[in-house]
């Protein structure tokens, strides 16, 4: 009986020691996380600049801390883009982007469009924008979001011959146009991941 009690005592001491070690490692991890959060807050305060200069500073920081894009992709303002000049239909372009773990380009604002135009040149590329099949007057991006930013060319979208249900970017005109989804043009994939 005494041996059994001694054995239980030893097991209890070992168990309590393990619990204490586990508790200590958790506490240490919390301290590291708090320090990381404090460092991030300090970095954000240091990088806080007047409007107009912050975009360049943020872009430089993101590019400096961003890993390289996969082979064949281009890093532009903290996102990776894949420019495919081989002509495909909108649907095939959409599928190819998905196979690359990406989406057909979703334009969030004028700054993103302007950052892509030098690479687009005078070419035309599919955008990840298509008319809603249940409401032809509504446009939806490839990620399912509604159209909030647009840069339509004058008089567009006009749904010429009632077949223009997809959108393209016209590099030469620096604007968007609706187009028959079965036409074949190049396309731009946008990475789902962000730096």
C-alpha angles and dihedrals in degrees: 000000000000090000090053092051091048090050092049089049091053092047090049092051091049091048093049090047091052091048090050091049091048092048091048092052091050091050090049091051091051090053091051091049092049090051091049091051091049091050092050091050090050091050091050091051092048092049094048105115135169116281112281096032096056094071092057093044092048092046091051092048093048093047091048093050097037120101117235117279117247117276111288093022126107126221111225119167099335096316131093118230131190115208111201113189094181105106117245137159117264092255094050090047090051091050094047091053090051090051087055091054089252141099132240106267116292111194111214100181147340092275091060092047092048091049091055098044097081089057093043092052111173094331129109124233136181117258122210089251126115138162115262106255092220095046115030092194092060123081123205130193121232090257090059096254123133121252109268101152123045139161101193119181114246110289093014142161090040102151091224111210087359092275104095102104102142132063133233135187115237106209096193092052093035090225146095129264135185115239142175106277091222093061114102121235137138122281143205124228119202121207117248089213121075130207 
